[in-house]
Amino acid sequence: MEAVVFVFSLLDCCALIFLSVYFIITLSDLECDYINARSCCSKLNKWVIPELIGHTVITVLMLVSLHWFIFLLNLPAATWNIYRFIMVPSGNMGVFDPTEIHNRGQLKSHMKEAMIKLGFHLLCFFMYLYRSCSVASLLPGSGRPCAPHQVLCLPSPVSRPLPVMSGAGCAPRERSYRGETPIFLRECWSRWHWVLGWVPA
């Protein structure tokens, strides 16, 4: 469940990043007189509600999943988006109004707000990406070390007689190593076990 939450938040954050970039590009075109104010505000007002919904969904999702730090991080930005949308005057075209965007330095303030949102969403993107990778690494079959009971039993080597001196001047007698794993095999396996990081059942 936690993995689904952060993957969805990651995708939603990507959409919010693209919206912030779109706002910056459109406002820059208006500042350079590439488009008129009415066309610019009409384009931007179409994406105010989707941005509001996208950010609110992430905030509520973090509240429901009890990720308090991320919830408190997103709460001020989501509250500002809702407040800005509710406080639009009745006679205006929307959050971006062509009759007021050039007055009282609103164009600069809108540009600054879009840049701040872009930085905030980039920060959240890397945060969600890190948490998604952390949660995915804990899922079954993700290459984590095996449980202590999953131990490989090496087959016993073929018995081979080795000469062992029983005493000075005595004839050598044979000694069997049946059922014992040679030391060098155990050392090689321990090294490969450390490199691979897992032990097959």
N, CA, C and O of each residue as an XYZ file, in Angstrom:
804
protein
N       0.828     -1.206      0.000
C       0.000      0.000      0.000
C       0.863      1.257      0.000
O       0.582      2.211     -0.725
N       1.910      1.251      0.815
C       2.785      2.420      0.883
C       3.485      2.667     -0.443
O       3.685      3.815     -0.839
N       3.861      1.582     -1.136
C       4.501      1.740     -2.442
C       3.551      2.385     -3.442
O       3.969      3.230     -4.234
N       2.282      1.999     -3.417
C       1.287      2.583     -4.330
C       1.106      4.066     -4.044
O       0.980      4.869     -4.968
N       1.094      4.428     -2.779
C       0.924      5.833     -2.393
C       2.043      6.695     -2.960
O       1.787      7.757     -3.527
N       3.281      6.240     -2.808
C       4.408      7.068     -3.248
C       4.580      7.036     -4.767
O       5.031      8.022     -5.350
N       4.235      5.941     -5.411
C       4.306      5.915     -6.883
C       3.265      6.863     -7.471
O       3.554      7.598     -8.416
N       2.057      6.847     -6.913
C       1.026      7.780     -7.383
C       1.432      9.229     -7.116
O       1.242     10.097     -7.968
N       1.988      9.488     -5.938
C       2.449     10.841     -5.608
C       3.570     11.281     -6.542
O       3.656     12.453     -6.908
N       4.434     10.334     -6.930
C       5.524     10.660     -7.851
C       4.980     11.066     -9.217
O       5.446     12.040     -9.808
N       3.998     10.323     -9.718
C       3.406     10.660    -11.018
C       2.644     11.978    -10.954
O       2.709     12.790    -11.877
N       1.925     12.180     -9.860
C       1.198     13.436     -9.689
C       2.159     14.622     -9.602
O       1.890     15.690    -10.152
N       3.274     14.424     -8.912
C       4.269     15.489     -8.798
C       4.890     15.812    -10.157
O       5.189     16.972    -10.440
N       5.086     14.800    -10.994
C       5.602     15.059    -12.353
C       4.641     15.945    -13.137
O       5.066     16.856    -13.847
N       3.339     15.673    -13.006
C       2.344     16.506    -13.692
C       2.374     17.936    -13.167
O       2.250     18.881    -13.946
N       2.536     18.107    -11.858
C       2.604     19.460    -11.287
C       3.870     20.193    -11.732
O       3.846     21.410    -11.916
N       4.965     19.471    -11.905
C       6.192     20.097    -12.409
C       5.984     20.618    -13.828
O       6.389     21.736    -14.147
N       5.354     19.811    -14.677
C       5.091     20.246    -16.053
C       4.150     21.451    -16.072
O       4.306     22.346    -16.903
N       3.175     21.477    -15.162
C       2.283     22.631    -15.103
C       3.038     23.894    -14.672
O       2.794     24.975    -15.209
N       3.935     23.761    -13.724
C       4.722     24.925    -13.295
C       5.594     25.451    -14.432
O       5.708     26.661    -14.628
N       6.206     24.539    -15.175
C       7.020     24.952    -16.324
C       6.145     25.632    -17.380
O       6.551     26.624    -17.984
N       4.947     25.094    -17.596
C       4.028     25.701    -18.570
C       3.627     27.108    -18.140
O       3.562     28.012    -18.973
N       3.360     27.305    -16.855
C       3.017     28.629    -16.356
C       4.173     29.611    -16.578
O       3.963     30.749    -16.998
N       5.388     29.154    -16.291
C       6.552     30.030    -16.453
C       6.743     30.413    -17.917
O       7.002     31.577    -18.225
N       6.617     29.449    -18.817
C       6.808     29.732    -20.246
C       5.736     30.689    -20.754
O       6.044     31.622    -21.496
N       4.486     30.470    -20.364
C       3.391     31.329    -20.832
C       3.525     32.746    -20.288
O       3.306     33.714    -21.017
N       3.878     32.871    -19.029
C       4.077     34.210    -18.465
C       5.283     34.915    -19.086
O       5.279     36.134    -19.251
N       6.310     34.142    -19.428
C       7.459     34.743    -20.115
C       7.080     35.240    -21.497
O       7.560     36.288    -21.930
N       6.225     34.506    -22.198
C       5.751     34.972    -23.503
C       4.960     36.266    -23.375
O       5.069     37.156    -24.219
N       4.158     36.366    -22.310
C       3.411     37.610    -22.104
C       4.350     38.762    -21.774
O       4.148     39.882    -22.242
N       5.364     38.496    -20.979
C       6.320     39.538    -20.612
C       7.089     40.041    -21.826
O       7.434     41.220    -21.902
N       7.357     39.148    -22.775
C       8.088     39.532    -23.992
C       7.151     39.979    -25.119
O       7.602     40.218    -26.240
N       5.836     40.095    -24.823
C       4.832     40.543    -25.804
C       4.714     39.593    -26.990
O       4.413     40.025    -28.103
N       4.946     38.311    -26.764
C       4.712     37.325    -27.822
C       3.227     36.975    -27.939
O       2.761     36.616    -29.021
N       2.483     37.076    -26.838
C       1.038     36.869    -26.844
C       0.397     38.006    -26.076
O       1.060     38.703    -25.306
N      -0.912     38.192    -26.292
C      -1.611     39.267    -25.573
C      -2.086     38.756    -24.216
O      -2.076     37.556    -23.942
N      -2.499     39.692    -23.385
C      -2.851     39.353    -22.011
C      -4.080     38.457    -21.931
O      -4.131     37.563    -21.086
N      -5.055     38.671    -22.776
C      -6.284     37.863    -22.721
C      -6.003     36.410    -23.093
O      -6.497     35.492    -22.439
N      -5.217     36.206    -24.133
C      -4.881     34.840    -24.537
C      -4.050     34.136    -23.468
O      -4.244     32.950    -23.202
N      -3.128     34.872    -22.858
C      -2.290     34.290    -21.810
C      -3.130     33.871    -20.607
O      -2.984     32.759    -20.099
N      -4.005     34.761    -20.154
C      -4.827     34.438    -18.979
C      -5.816     33.323    -19.274
O      -6.122     32.516    -18.396
N      -6.316     33.272    -20.496
C      -7.236     32.195    -20.856
C      -6.533     30.833    -20.812
O      -7.118     29.843    -20.373
N      -5.286     30.790    -21.267
C      -4.532     29.532    -21.229
C      -4.220     29.112    -19.799
O      -4.328     27.935    -19.456
N      -3.837     30.069    -18.970
C      -3.416     29.723    -17.610
C      -4.599     29.344    -16.724
O      -4.480     28.458    -15.878
N      -5.740     30.009    -16.913
C      -6.900     29.722    -16.062
C      -7.460     28.319    -16.297
O      -8.145     27.774    -15.433
N      -7.172     27.734    -17.458
C      -7.639     26.364    -17.718
C      -6.967     25.348    -16.796
O      -7.529     24.292    -16.504
N      -5.762     25.680    -16.342
C      -4.979     24.718    -15.570
C      -4.910     25.043    -14.087
O      -4.185     24.385    -13.340
N      -5.659     26.054    -13.652
C      -5.662     26.390    -12.228
C      -6.359     25.304    -11.410
O      -5.845     24.873    -10.377
N      -7.527     24.863    -11.873
C      -8.273     23.828    -11.145
C      -7.546     22.479    -11.174
O      -7.459     21.832    -10.131
N      -7.017     22.019    -12.330
C      -6.238     20.766    -12.282
C      -5.037     20.828    -11.344
O      -4.728     19.844    -10.671
N      -4.361     21.967    -11.293
C      -3.252     22.108    -10.353
C      -3.742     22.041     -8.910
O      -3.117     21.413     -8.056
N      -4.876     22.700     -8.654
C      -5.451     22.683     -7.307
C      -5.837     21.262     -6.893
O      -5.555     20.844     -5.770
N      -6.475     20.528     -7.787
C      -6.895     19.160     -7.471
C      -5.694     18.251     -7.264
O      -5.662     17.456     -6.325
N      -4.695     18.373     -8.157
C      -3.518     17.513     -8.055
C      -2.775     17.691     -6.743
O      -2.350     16.715     -6.125
N      -2.620     18.938     -6.318
C      -1.887     19.185     -5.074
C      -2.717     18.797     -3.855
O      -2.172     18.304     -2.868
N      -4.031     19.014     -3.915
C      -4.893     18.642     -2.796
C      -4.958     17.130     -2.619
O      -4.994     16.634     -1.493
N      -4.973     16.398     -3.733
C      -5.015     14.931     -3.660
C      -3.771     14.389     -2.959
O      -3.868     13.491     -2.122
N      -2.606     14.933     -3.300
C      -1.367     14.483     -2.638
C      -1.420     14.776     -1.141
O      -1.039     13.941     -0.322
N      -1.896     15.973     -0.795
C      -1.942     16.352      0.624
C      -2.883     15.436      1.406
O      -2.532     14.971      2.491
N      -4.066     15.175      0.868
C      -5.020     14.292      1.547
C      -4.490     12.865      1.607
O      -4.690     12.166      2.601
N      -3.817     12.433      0.548
C      -3.272     11.079      0.520
C      -2.207     10.886      1.590
O      -2.152      9.837      2.232
N      -1.363     11.892      1.785
C      -0.353     11.801      2.837
C      -0.975     11.854      4.231
O      -0.447     11.259      5.170
N      -2.090     12.561      4.365
C      -2.790     12.588      5.650
C      -3.410     11.227      5.961
O      -3.322     10.746      7.091
N      -4.037     10.605      4.956
C      -4.683      9.307      5.164
C      -3.653      8.220      5.445
O      -3.886      7.337      6.270
N      -2.508      8.285      4.754
C      -1.465      7.270      4.947
C      -0.555      7.566      6.140
O       0.402      6.834      6.388
N      -0.856      8.645      6.880
C      -0.155      8.989      8.119
C       1.327      9.317      7.917
O       2.163      8.990      8.759
N       1.638      9.961      6.799
C       2.988     10.491      6.587
C       2.950     11.974      6.969
O       2.740     12.845      6.125
N       3.155     12.232      8.237
C       2.894     13.551      8.789
C       3.859     14.603      8.270
O       3.450     15.734      8.005
N       5.121     14.257      8.120
C       6.093     15.262      7.675
C       5.767     15.744      6.257
O       5.775     16.946      5.990
N       5.482     14.813      5.357
C       5.163     15.201      3.978
C       3.817     15.918      3.921
O       3.625     16.831      3.118
N       2.893     15.500      4.775
C       1.597     16.191      4.830
C       1.767     17.642      5.264
O       1.204     18.547      4.648
N       2.538     17.863      6.317
C       2.766     19.235      6.790
C       3.574     20.055      5.794
O       3.446     21.278      5.744
N       4.411     19.383      5.000
C       5.168     20.087      3.978
C       4.267     20.560      2.838
O       4.471     21.646      2.295
N       3.281     19.757      2.478
C       2.384     20.100      1.371
C       1.208     20.966      1.797
O       0.576     21.604      0.956
N       0.908     20.996      3.084
C      -0.291     21.707      3.544
C      -0.266     23.200      3.234
O      -1.276     23.708      2.746
N       0.822     23.944      3.484
C       0.782     25.391      3.169
C       0.558     25.687      1.687
O      -0.200     26.592      1.339
N       1.226     24.914      0.806
C       1.056     25.170     -0.632
C      -0.359     24.835     -1.090
O      -0.937     25.570     -1.891
N      -0.925     23.732     -0.591
C      -2.296     23.381     -0.960
C      -3.288     24.405     -0.419
O      -4.252     24.755     -1.101
N      -3.058     24.888      0.802
C      -3.934     25.913      1.377
C      -3.879     27.217      0.581
O      -4.897     27.881      0.383
N      -2.669     27.574      0.125
C      -2.533     28.795     -0.672
C      -3.275     28.672     -2.003
O      -3.913     29.628     -2.443
N      -3.200     27.516     -2.643
C      -3.908     27.317     -3.910
C      -5.423     27.439     -3.725
O      -6.109     28.055     -4.540
N      -5.936     26.843     -2.641
C      -7.376     26.931     -2.382
C      -7.784     28.366     -2.062
O      -8.801     28.857     -2.551
N      -6.979     29.031     -1.236
C      -7.296     30.428     -0.867
C      -7.274     31.343     -2.088
O      -8.142     32.201     -2.249
N      -6.278     31.152     -2.941
C      -6.178     32.001     -4.135
C      -7.358     31.784     -5.066
O      -7.835     32.729     -5.694
N      -7.836     30.543     -5.162
C      -8.968     30.252     -6.048
C     -10.276     30.793     -5.479
O     -11.127     31.277     -6.224
N     -10.436     30.709     -4.141
C     -11.687     31.167     -3.528
C     -11.782     32.690     -3.536
O     -12.872     33.242     -3.682
N     -10.645     33.370     -3.381
C     -10.650     34.824     -3.228
C     -10.616     35.576     -4.553
O     -10.307     36.768     -4.562
N     -10.921     34.928     -5.664
C     -10.972     35.622     -6.949
C     -12.201     36.534     -6.964
O     -13.304     36.073     -6.669
N     -12.037     37.808     -7.297
C     -13.208     38.713     -7.362
C     -14.231     38.233     -8.380
O     -13.898     37.547     -9.347
N     -15.470     38.604     -8.144
C     -16.566     38.089     -8.984
C     -16.487     38.579    -10.427
O     -16.914     37.871    -11.339
N     -15.952     39.769    -10.648
C     -15.909     40.286    -12.006
C     -14.689     39.863    -12.808
O     -14.596     40.177    -13.994
N     -13.768     39.169    -12.195
C     -12.531     38.788    -12.889
C     -12.734     37.530    -13.739
O     -13.658     36.743    -13.535
N     -11.834     37.388    -14.687
C     -11.860     36.234    -15.584
C     -11.459     34.960    -14.858
O     -11.890     33.873    -15.241
N     -10.651     35.072    -13.829
C     -10.178     33.934    -13.048
C      -9.018     34.389    -12.171
O      -8.875     35.575    -11.870
N      -8.198     33.433    -11.770
C      -7.009     33.787    -10.987
C      -6.122     34.732    -11.784
O      -5.565     35.680    -11.229
N      -5.990     34.482    -13.071
C      -5.234     35.358    -13.975
C      -6.233     36.190    -14.768
O      -6.976     35.660    -15.594
N      -6.246     37.472    -14.517
C      -7.192     38.367    -15.188
C      -6.425     39.314    -16.106
O      -5.450     39.929    -15.675
N      -6.854     39.444    -17.383
C      -6.095     40.284    -18.324
C      -6.116     41.760    -17.986
O      -5.208     42.489    -18.384
N      -7.126     42.225    -17.262
C      -7.188     43.658    -16.928
C      -6.288     44.018    -15.746
O      -5.990     45.195    -15.545
N      -5.855     43.046    -14.969
C      -5.065     43.332    -13.780
C      -3.668     42.726    -13.808
O      -2.856     43.005    -12.925
N      -3.380     41.907    -14.802
C      -2.101     41.199    -14.767
C      -0.921     42.146    -14.974
O       0.185     41.866    -14.512
N      -1.149     43.259    -15.662
C      -0.076     44.228    -15.853
C      -0.076     45.309    -14.769
O       0.856     46.109    -14.687
N      -1.106     45.330    -13.954
C      -1.213     46.364    -12.913
C      -0.642     45.835    -11.591
O      -0.686     44.638    -11.311
N      -0.107     46.760    -10.792
C       0.388     46.485     -9.447
C       1.446     45.358     -9.423
O       1.595     44.655     -8.423
N       2.161     45.207    -10.523
C       3.239     44.216    -10.567
C       2.778     42.780    -10.461
O       3.523     41.931     -9.972
N       1.553     42.482    -10.912
C       1.030     41.116    -10.794
C       1.785     40.136    -11.690
O       1.917     38.962    -11.346
N       2.274     40.597    -12.815
C       3.006     39.692    -13.704
C       4.269     39.170    -13.024
O       4.581     37.983    -13.108
N       4.996     40.067    -12.349
C       6.213     39.647    -11.643
C       5.872     38.703    -10.477
O       6.579     37.727    -10.228
N       4.789     39.010     -9.780
C       4.418     38.153     -8.644
C       3.964     36.775     -9.113
O       4.270     35.769     -8.474
N       3.237     36.727    -10.226
C       2.827     35.431    -10.775
C       4.048     34.626    -11.239
O       4.112     33.411    -11.051
N       4.999     35.316    -11.839
C       6.220     34.639    -12.286
C       7.012     34.105    -11.086
O       7.506     32.978    -11.112
N       7.125     34.910    -10.054
C       7.844     34.473     -8.850
C       7.140     33.289     -8.195
O       7.789     32.349     -7.738
N       5.826     33.341     -8.153
C       5.059     32.228     -7.563
C       5.256     30.940     -8.345
O       5.400     29.870     -7.754
N       5.265     31.036     -9.681
C       5.476     29.841    -10.502
C       6.876     29.265    -10.301
O       7.045     28.045    -10.288
N       7.884     30.130    -10.143
C       9.245     29.649     -9.898
C       9.363     28.967     -8.536
O      10.039     27.946     -8.411
N       8.710     29.523     -7.521
C       8.734     28.904     -6.191
C       8.046     27.545     -6.220
O       8.529     26.585     -5.620
N       6.924     27.467     -6.915
C       6.221     26.191     -7.021
C       7.055     25.148     -7.759
O       7.050     23.970     -7.403
N       7.766     25.591     -8.783
C       8.622     24.656     -9.511
C       9.703     24.082     -8.599
O       9.937     22.874     -8.598
N      10.357     24.935     -7.829
C      11.367     24.445     -6.886
C      10.776     23.527     -5.831
O      11.384     22.520     -5.470
N       9.588     23.870     -5.333
C       8.936     23.029     -4.325
C       8.583     21.665     -4.891
O       8.800     20.651     -4.228
N       8.047     21.618     -6.095
C       7.661     20.336     -6.698
C       8.888     19.488     -7.048
O       8.831     18.261     -6.977
N       9.980     20.125     -7.420
C      11.209     19.364     -7.665
C      11.724     18.730     -6.377
O      12.170     17.582     -6.379
N      11.663     19.474     -5.285
C      12.056     18.917     -3.993
C      11.178     17.731     -3.612
O      11.676     16.697     -3.166
N       9.869     17.888     -3.791
C       8.949     16.785     -3.487
C       9.169     15.599     -4.419
O       9.015     14.451     -4.003
N       9.526     15.863     -5.673
C       9.758     14.770     -6.624
C      10.884     13.864     -6.149
O      10.734     12.642     -6.135
N      12.005     14.452     -5.761
C      13.127     13.630     -5.298
C      12.806     12.957     -3.962
O      13.301     11.866     -3.681
N      11.989     13.597     -3.153
C      11.586     12.978     -1.893
C      10.710     11.749     -2.155
O      10.914     10.698     -1.545
N       9.733     11.883     -3.065
C       8.874     10.749     -3.395
C       9.664      9.645     -4.094
O       9.411      8.460     -3.879
N      10.616     10.039     -4.925
C      11.429      9.044     -5.624
C      12.266      8.237     -4.633
O      12.381      7.018     -4.759
N      12.844      8.914     -3.658
C      13.644      8.223     -2.646
C      12.783      7.275     -1.823
O      13.179      6.138     -1.566
N      11.593      7.745     -1.404
C      10.727      6.893     -0.607
C      10.202      5.721     -1.416
O      10.040      4.626     -0.877
N       9.930      5.930     -2.720
C       9.466      4.827     -3.567
C      10.540      3.751     -3.699
O      10.244      2.559     -3.617
N      11.785      4.175     -3.903
C      12.880      3.200     -4.008
C      13.109      2.490     -2.678
O      13.421      1.300     -2.660
N      12.960      3.203     -1.571
C      13.151      2.585     -0.256
C      12.085      1.540      0.020
O      12.374      0.466      0.546
N      10.840      1.867     -0.342
C       9.751      0.904     -0.122
C       9.880     -0.284     -1.067
O       9.626     -1.421     -0.669
N      10.279     -0.027     -2.341
C      10.414     -1.114     -3.298
C      11.525     -2.081     -2.908
O      11.440     -3.271     -3.212
N      12.562     -1.591     -2.243
C      13.661     -2.470     -1.835
C      13.255     -3.421     -0.724
O      13.941     -4.413     -0.477
N      12.138     -3.132     -0.043
C      11.671     -3.999      1.035
C      10.643     -5.021      0.573
O      10.221     -5.872      1.355
N      10.236     -4.947     -0.696
C       9.249     -5.894     -1.208
C       9.877     -7.261     -1.406
O      11.088     -7.355     -1.610
N       9.064     -8.348     -1.349
C       9.610     -9.702     -1.568
C      10.198     -9.845     -2.965
O       9.655     -9.326     -3.941
N      11.323    -10.560     -3.043
C      11.979    -10.788     -4.323
C      12.747     -9.616     -4.848
O      13.065     -9.577     -6.037
N      13.063     -8.647     -4.004
C      13.778     -7.451     -4.454
C      15.274     -7.538     -4.234
O      15.976     -6.542     -4.406
N      15.793     -8.726     -3.850
C      17.226     -8.901     -3.700
C      17.732     -8.671     -2.309
O      18.937     -8.520     -2.107
N      16.827     -8.638     -1.318
C      17.297     -8.449      0.046
C      17.865     -9.759      0.578
O      17.581    -10.819      0.021
N      18.655     -9.709      1.635
C      19.235    -10.940      2.174
C      18.169    -11.920      2.617
O      17.094    -11.518      3.062
N      18.462    -13.202      2.498
C      17.501    -14.229      2.845
C      17.380    -14.337      4.356
O      18.219    -13.845      5.111
N      16.320    -14.989      4.762
C      16.103    -15.219      6.180
C      17.142    -16.179      6.710
O      17.744    -16.941      5.954
N      17.354    -16.137      8.042
C      18.412    -16.992      8.594
C      18.174    -18.476      8.374
O      19.126    -19.257      8.358
N      16.888    -18.888      8.202
C      16.645    -20.316      8.053
C      16.930    -20.816      6.647
O      16.973    -22.024      6.414
N      17.131    -19.877      5.686
C      17.411    -20.290      4.322
C      18.914    -20.505      4.165
O      19.645    -19.595      3.775
N      19.347    -21.680      4.464
C      20.769    -22.004      4.438
C      20.997    -23.051      3.375
O      20.244    -24.019      3.268
N      22.023    -22.857      2.602
C      22.371    -23.823      1.565
C      23.147    -24.972      2.180
O      24.110    -24.764      2.918
N      22.718    -26.186      1.867
C      23.415    -27.381      2.325
C      24.285    -27.887      1.190
O      23.778    -28.404      0.194
N      25.565    -27.744      1.335
C      26.482    -28.228      0.315
C      26.551    -29.746      0.364
O      26.599    -30.331      1.446
N      26.556    -30.380     -0.784
C      26.670    -31.845     -0.783
C      28.032    -32.278     -0.256
O      29.050    -31.618     -0.466
N      28.010    -33.381      0.418
C      29.251    -33.893      0.964
C      30.150    -34.368     -0.156
O      29.678    -35.019     -1.089
N      31.420    -34.061     -0.088
C      32.320    -34.491     -1.154
C      32.533    -36.011     -1.109
O      32.320    -36.671     -0.092
N      32.954    -36.515     -2.244
C      33.216    -37.953     -2.338
C      34.371    -38.305     -1.406
O      35.390    -37.618     -1.333
N      34.160    -39.389     -0.712
C      35.190    -39.814      0.230
C      36.457    -40.180     -0.507
O      36.442    -40.923     -1.488
N      37.533    -39.648     -0.019
C      38.817    -40.000     -0.628
C      39.811    -40.246      0.502
O      39.915    -39.443      1.429
N      40.514    -41.316      0.425
C      41.465    -41.628      1.493
C      42.680    -40.726      1.427
O      43.255    -40.514      0.360
N      43.059    -40.207      2.556
C      44.243    -39.376      2.663
C      45.208    -40.031      3.639
O      44.797    -40.514      4.695
N      46.457    -40.049      3.297
C      47.433    -40.675      4.202
C      47.663    -39.815      5.427
O      47.894    -38.612      5.314
N      47.599    -40.425      6.587
C      47.858    -39.742      7.853
C      48.898    -40.571      8.603
O      48.750    -41.780      8.782
N      49.940    -39.889      9.029
C      51.001    -40.568      9.764
C      50.549    -40.784     11.196
O      50.181    -39.838     11.893
N      50.580    -42.006     11.616
C      50.140    -42.326     12.969
C      51.261    -42.199     13.984
O      51.019    -42.259     15.190
N      52.469    -42.025     13.512
C      53.578    -41.899     14.442
C      54.887    -41.959     13.707
O      54.929    -42.281     12.519
N      55.954    -41.651     14.403
C      57.261    -41.645     13.757
C      57.644    -43.068     13.374
O      57.600    -43.983     14.196
N      58.016    -43.235     12.125
C      58.460    -44.526     11.642
C      57.335    -45.505     11.381
O      57.598    -46.663     11.054
N      56.062    -45.068     11.518
C      54.926    -45.958     11.304
C      54.432    -45.814      9.874
O      54.645    -44.788      9.228
N      53.789    -46.829      9.404
C      53.218    -46.789      8.056
C      52.009    -45.859      8.049
O      51.276    -45.798      9.036
N      51.793    -45.144      6.971
C      50.641    -44.231      6.912
C      49.325    -44.990      6.932
O      49.206    -46.049      6.315
N      48.339    -44.455      7.636
C      47.015    -45.045      7.634
C      46.052    -44.087      6.936
O      46.322    -42.890      6.830
N      44.955    -44.610      6.474
C      44.010    -43.821      5.699
C      42.974    -43.181      6.620
O      42.554    -43.755      7.625
N      42.571    -41.937      6.224
C      41.552    -41.222      6.977
C      40.495    -40.727      5.998
O      40.832    -40.180      4.948
N      39.243    -40.911      6.324
C      38.147    -40.541      5.435
C      37.553    -39.210      5.870
O      37.394    -38.944      7.061
N      37.219    -38.357      4.862
C      36.584    -37.064      5.110
C      35.125    -37.075      4.657
O      34.580    -36.038      4.278
N      34.497    -38.251      4.697
C      33.103    -38.331      4.269
C      32.220    -37.489      5.203
O      32.352    -37.550      6.426
N      31.321    -36.707      4.601
C      30.387    -35.875      5.359
C      30.957    -34.544      5.800
O      30.228    -33.737      6.378
N      32.244    -34.276      5.548
C      32.833    -33.003      5.934
C      33.075    -32.143      4.697
O      33.517    -32.648      3.666
N      32.786    -30.839      4.797
C      33.009    -29.905      3.689
C      34.423    -29.340      3.796
O      34.794    -28.808      4.842
N      35.211    -29.447      2.736
C      36.571    -28.907      2.799
C      36.568    -27.424      3.144
O      35.622    -26.699      2.836
N      37.634    -26.994      3.783
C      37.713    -25.607      4.259
C      37.710    -24.628      3.100
O      37.072    -23.578      3.175
N      38.427    -24.966      2.017
C      38.519    -24.010      0.909
C      37.162    -23.837      0.231
O      36.857    -22.750     -0.259
N      36.325    -24.913      0.194
C      34.996    -24.747     -0.377
C      34.125    -23.839      0.488
O      33.363    -23.020     -0.024
N      34.249    -23.997      1.806
C      33.480    -23.138      2.692
C      33.910    -21.676      2.583
O      33.079    -20.770      2.640
N      35.210    -21.456      2.426
C      35.690    -20.076      2.273
C      35.214    -19.470      0.959
O      34.789    -18.315      0.924
N      35.286    -20.254     -0.133
C      34.826    -19.747     -1.438
C      33.332    -19.424     -1.391
O      32.886    -18.398     -1.904
N      32.566    -20.330     -0.758
C      31.125    -20.079     -0.705
C      30.793    -18.850      0.135
O      29.904    -18.077     -0.221
N      31.503    -18.667      1.244
C      31.238    -17.497      2.076
C      31.560    -16.204      1.330
O      30.870    -15.198      1.496
N      32.611    -16.235      0.507
C      32.929    -15.026     -0.267
C      31.865    -14.742     -1.323
O      31.460    -13.593     -1.499
N      31.403    -15.790     -2.034
C      30.360    -15.590     -3.037
C      29.042    -15.200     -2.384
O      28.276    -14.418     -2.946
N      28.780    -15.731     -1.223
C      27.583    -15.341     -0.498
C      27.620    -13.861     -0.136
O      26.590    -13.189     -0.186
N      28.789    -13.346      0.228
C      28.917    -11.918      0.542
C      28.766    -11.054     -0.707
O      28.197     -9.964     -0.639
N      29.278    -11.536     -1.867
C      29.207    -10.758     -3.111
C      27.779    -10.736     -3.646
O      27.260     -9.680     -4.007
N      27.149    -11.907     -3.694
C      25.808    -11.977     -4.263
C      24.764    -11.382     -3.342
O      23.784    -10.804     -3.812
N      24.956    -11.513     -2.035
C      24.032    -10.934     -1.091
C      22.783    -11.763     -0.858
O      21.877    -11.304     -0.163
N      22.699    -12.961     -1.409
C      21.539    -13.812     -1.163
C      21.969    -15.251     -1.277
O      22.996    -15.564     -1.879
N      21.180    -16.118     -0.696
C      21.470    -17.549     -0.693
C      20.261    -18.277     -1.222
O      19.184    -18.131     -0.644
N      20.366    -19.045     -2.272
C      19.183    -19.782     -2.768
C      18.729    -20.825     -1.759
O      19.516    -21.397     -1.006
N      17.434    -21.038     -1.785
C      16.872    -22.005     -0.832
C      17.234    -23.428     -1.233
O      16.850    -24.378     -0.551
